[in-house]
Amino acid sequence: EKLQKTLYDGVQADIRKGTPLSDAMEDQGAAFPELLVGMIRSAEGTGSIDRSAMRMANHYTKEHKLQQEVSNSMMYPAILAVLLVFVVIFLLSYVVPQFQTMFDAMPSLPWPTTLLLGMSSFVKHYWLGLGLGIAGAVAVARILLRLPAVRLATDKLKLHLPVIGKLQRKICTARFARTLSNLYSSGVPIVASLKSGRDTVGNTYIASQFDEVLAQVRAGSPLSEALGSVDGFERKLASAVMVGEETGKLDDMLASISDSMDYEAEMATKKMMTLLEPVMIIVMAVVVAFVI
């Protein structure tokens, strides 16, 4: 709260000096999103700051709600996954060694038992190295994901995975449509709106295709045709834009499709959860049953 007070005191001080609101917000560094600053700057020229501010408030409220739904939906599977790891470690490091003496007295053992005993011995004697290895693998993976080429390939894979890919496409489409709707409704030129929309998609693979989209729009191609060529957007987006172009109500159609995609993303998240929860429980039961 103290940091927020300092931030808004700085904005207020700049405004009292005669600085435009957009410039005062921009002077606060990365505190305000570029999209919000751009919308306020555009609204200052048309005298519609109040409407633009309310529109962006709704935009960020919906964005936050969608992010919370996705993160909350992944919490339960994540807890089950962590619990599964600890259960396996406990079984291999404590339970299985209790039967080692009995197994040593047997002339031969079936391959599942031999495999389990080998895993148990490895975990018991090399648990520190195993933990360091996992931590190292996670660190290396995080570093690799920062590389543009790896990030691009990963983002493309996300869009084409079963179940998860469908959810990702709906979320990216909803973000783009909502941003484009807000900007276009505020009188921002379509090329500038597309550039800002590209930056809010949250997927580098989709964003990488926008150079071609912008080139087509500048060449006079319909927006629906340009967006229809993007791999990663739901086909409904291009169809809605086409209807908006034909009826002259593109802003209304963009608002409608963004609301529709928000709802579908919410439903897809719930469906994914419905599938993930029993799958994780079954996996845990299979692992425990194998040990038994």
N, C-alpha and C positions, 0 to 999 in steps of 0.2 A: 504493500500500500504506500509506503514511503517513496518507493521508486516511481510508482504511478503518479503520485502527487508532484514529484519533481518534474516528471515528463510533461504533465499538463500545465504546470506553472510555466515551463519553458515555452509551450505553445501560446499560452495566454500573453506572456511578455512580448513575444514576437508580434502578435496581432495588435497589441496596444501601440507598437511602434509603426504600424501601418503595413506590416508584412501580410501578404495574402495567406489564407488558411492553408492552402496546399503547400506553399513554401515553408510555412511554420512547421507543418507536420514533417516535411522532408528533412528539415534541419535537425530533427530528433534522431537521425541515423536510421537504423533498421526497425525502429519501434512500430512504425505503421507500414502495412503492406503496400507494395508499389501500386497494386490495383486500386486500393482505396485512395491513395494520393492522386493517381491519375483521374479517377472518377470525380474527386472534389475539384481538381483543376479544371476539368471539362465543365463541371456545373457552375464554376465561378464565372465562366464566360456567358452562360445562358441565364444566370440568376435563379438556378433551381437547386441550390445546395441542400435545402431541406428534403426534397424528393429523392435526390441522389443518396443522401446520408441514410434515409429510411430504407431505400432499396438495398444499399450495401449492408445495413444492419440485418435485413432478412437474409441476404446472401450468406453472411458469415454465421448466422444462426443455423441455417440449414446445413452448411458445411461442417460445423462443429457437431451437430446432431448426427450426421452421417458417419463422421469419424468415430464418435463415441459408440455408435451402434456396432461398427466393425470391430473396434478394440474390445468392447464388452463381450461380443460374441466369441472372440478368440481366447478370452480369459479362462473359461472352463476347460476347453481342450488343452490349453497350455498347462493348467494345474494338473490335469490327468497325465500329461506327458512327463512332467517333472516327477509326479508320484510313481509312475511306471519305472522311471530310471532308478529311483531310490529303492523301490521294491526289488528290482533285479539285482542291484548292488547288495542289498541286505541278504537276499537268498544265496547269492554266489559267494559272499564273503563270510557269512555266519552259518546259514542253515545247511548248505551242501557239505561243508567240511566236517559237520558232525557225523556224517555217514562214511567218511573216508576210510576209517579202520575196517568197517564191514566190507566195503568194496575191495579193499586191498587183499582180503582173504579169499576173494572169488577168483577162479581160474581164468575167466574171461568175462567181458562186459559188452553189452550191445553198444553200437556206435553212438546213439543219443546220450547214453550215460557217460561214455568216454569224452564226448564233446563237452558235456556239461562240466565234468570234472576238470577238463583242461581250462575252460573259461573261468571256473572257480579258482583254480590255482593261479592263473594269470592275474585276476583281480586282487587276490589276497596278497601276492608277492610284489606286484607292480602297480598298486593302486595310485601311488604318487605320480609315477610316469604316465599312467593313463589319464589322470586328471590334468596334468600339464599338457599332454598331447591334445586333449579336447579343447583346453583353453587356447592353445596355440593355433589349432585349426579354426576356431571361431575368430581369433584375431586376424589370421591370414585371410579368411573369407570376407571380413569387414573391409580390409584393405583392398582386396580385389574388387569388391563391389563399388569402390570409389573410382575405379578406372572407367573412363567413358565407354570403351568397347564392351567391357564386362557388364556394366550397368545397362547398356543398350540391349544386349542379348538376354539379360535377366528380365528386363521389362517386357520384352517381346514374348518370352516364355510364359510370363504371368498371364498374358492375355489369351493364351491358347491352351492353358491347363484345363482339365475337366473340372466342372463346378466352380473352382476358384476363378478361372478365366472369365466365365460368364459374369461373375460378380464384379471383377475388375473392369470389364468393358462397360458395365452399367454405371459404375462409379465415375469413371473417366468421362463418359458421355454426359452424365449429369453435371459434373463440374464445368465442363466446357460450355454446355448449353446455357447454364445459369450465368456464367461470366459474360458470354456473348450477348445474352438477352439484356443484362443490366447495362452493358456498355452501349449497345446499339440503341436501346430505348433512351439513353441519355444524350444521343446525338453524336457519339464518337464515330468517326469514319470506319467503314467496314474493315479496311486493311489493318488499321490500328487496333480495332476490336479483336480481329483474328490473332494478332501478335500477342495481345494480353491474354486471350483465351488459351493460346498455346502454352503460355508460361504457367497456367493454373491447372493444367490437365493432371500433372503429377506422374507422367509416364514419358520417359525420354524417347522410347520407340515411336510413340504417337507424335510427339513434338518434332522428331526428326523428319517427319513427312510433311511438315507445314511449309517448307520452302516451295514445294511443288504446289501446294494449295494456294499460297499467296501468288505464285507466278500465274496460275490459272485464273484467279480472280482479277489480277491486274490486266490479263489479256482479254478480259470480257466474258469469261465463262461463268455460267450460273453458280452461285454459291453452293447450291444443293449438289451439283455435279462434282465440284471440287471436293466437298466434304465426303461424298459417296465413295471417293477413291482412297480414303484413309483407312488403313487396316488397324482396327482396334476400336472404332466407334460402332455403336449399335446402328443398324440400317434404318431404324425409326428416325434417327436424327436427320438424315438426308431427305427422307420422305416428308417430314414435318417442315423442313426448310423449303422444299419445293412447293408445298401448299401455301406457305407464307409468302413466297415470291409471286405466286400466281394470284393471290388474293390481296396483295399489298399489305398484309398484316404479319410481317416477319417477326416483329418483336413479340406479338402475342403468341405466335406458334412456338417461338423459342422458350418463352416462359412456360407454356403448356408442356412441352417435351421435357424441360428440366424438372418440372414437378412430377411428371410421369416416370422419369428415370430415377428420381429420388425414391419414389414409392416402390418401384421394381427392385432397386438396390436393397431397400429394407426387406422386401419379401425374399430376395435371393440370399440375404444374410441369414434370415431365419431358417430358410431351407437348408443352407449349408450347415447350420448348427444342428438341425434335426438329423442330418446325416453323420456329422462328425462325432457327436456324443456317443451313440451306440458303437460306432467303429472303434473309438478309443477304448471303450469298456471291453469290447470283444478282444482287441489286441492284448489288453492287460490280462484278460482271462486265459487267452491262449498261452501267453508267456508263463503264467503261474502254473497252468495245467501241464505244460511241457516239463517244468522243473519237478513237479510232483510225479 
